[in-house]
Amino acid sequence: MSAIADVARLAGVAKATASRALSGRGYVSDETRSKVIAAAAQIGYVASPNAASLVTGRTQSVGVIIPFISRWFFSEVLESLEQSLLAQGYDMTLYNLPAHSAERERVFDFFLARKRFDGVISVGVELSDTEVALLHRMGRPLVGIGGEIPGVHTIAIDDIATARLATEHLLSLGHTDIRHVGGDQVDQMDFAVHTKRLTGFNEAMRAAGLPTDDGFSACAFTVPGGYEAGLALFGDPRRRPTAVFAASDEIAVGLIIAARELGIQIPTELSVIGIDGHPYAEMFRLTTIEQHPRNQARMAIDSLLAELDHTEGPERTGHLTRVPTNLVMRSSTSAPR
């Protein structure tokens, strides 16, 4: 196998210079770095991660814990995390974390405690005080996405404010008979996302002087979930609302499909708004509140790497960064007939 000394000899530089050029740590001129990289490529030299770790104290690896992989928001975050980490020369190890169980305990007590990571990113997982304390004792930075975790820098939208904005959009169009279709209040996601979006809806309705009794229908956070809820909600013309705020774009798409199947015209007979910014929203001309999951992932990477590099800046520990959302109006909402 080729060694760093072979690369240095071929590039005509000292071994220490070749090491700095390939690791990216320490000053090396652009011209010298290019020569070293070309020499390494010529002889097929690949730096040993274990040797680099002994020198730098870094593993160049980040652990990511996440509750779901197939759901749109989480898959968008994951893809962006991986792209951003690779661009910075980091590997990513993924743990699909179940609810509180023996498997979850093993992830924290065994895998994460082995200190194979320079830092940890928690996506949509409401960590316990014990879990946070364990990660802090490891001396590794921890950043969260999706909701507030005490003692941890977290990045999240304001679910209550976002739901309130979606409902206020329908109210501003003149709707008064509005229904919220969202997640089951018993089967909660972490950070009580279902409850927060229902709370935002209720706050907007009460502020407008409208009742909230019988204003909520529960369903799965999926297109089929929205479709089934739509068939039940729209099947009886006497109970049919003029507008629906869906807790996700996928639910909203399911509602639109159900309405079309029942011969209900969108938006002249029914207005629908969602939350997410899902690619389906453009296809179905859905009015939505975009939450930009890829941007949340990039913000998490920036925060984690800044802590690793001790970059000067605002105190991050325990700080919650609210990510702005934006209303995108399309043709799924209009004034009631």
DACOR-V861309 format. One line per field, one symbol per residue. phi: phi as a letter, one per 40 degrees, with the letter a starting at -180 (. if undefined). A space follows every 50 residues. Layout:
phi->???
This chain:
phi->.cbdcccccccgbccccccccccgbgcaccccdcccccccccbgcbcccc ccccccgbcfbbcbbacbbccddcccccccdcccccccgbcbbbbccccd acccccdccbccccfcbcabbbbgbcccdcccccccccgbcbbbbhicbd gbcbbaccccccccccccccccchcbcbbbbacdccccccgfddcccccc ccccccccgbcbcfbbbcaccacccccccccccccbdcbcccabcccacc ccccccccccccgccbbcbabbbbbigcdcccccfccabcbfcccccccc cdcccccccfcciccbcgcbccccbacbcbccbaccc
